[in-house]
Amino acid sequence: MSSASNQAKKSMRQTIRNWRIQIKLEKTLEDLSKMFIPVLRGWVNFNGRYYKAEMYSVHRRSNRAMVNGAMRKYKRFRQRCKRALDWLAKLQSENRKSSFNGRRTI
C-alpha cells in the first residue's frame, strides 16, 4: 500500500502557502471554503486513502493558514493564537460541510 510521499506532502503544503489565505481579508469563511475545500478533500481522498495519518501535516498547514487569517482579520484574535484556534475548531464542529475534515476523512 502506498501513501503520499514526503515530496508530495511538501508540494501540497507549498500550494496551501501559495494560496495566501491569511491575506484574503475581504473573503468570508464560506468563500474560502468554496475555493479550497474541494482541492483539500481531493488530496485527502487520493493520498490519504491508506494512511490517513500521513495527511496530518497538510491538515495542520491549512488550519494554521486559516488561524493566521483570522488573527489578521479580527481584532479580538490579534496576539491570541489559542483563541483563534478555538474559534476555528468551533466553526469546524458546527459546520462539517465547510471544514477540511468534514467527511471525517482524517
Secondary structure, DSSP 8 states (H G I E B T S, - for coil): -----HHHHHHHHHHHHHHTGGG-TTS-HHHHHHHHHHHHHHHHHHHTSS-GGGGHHHHHHHHHHHHHHHHHH-GGGTT-HHHHHHHHHHHHHH-GGGSTTTT---
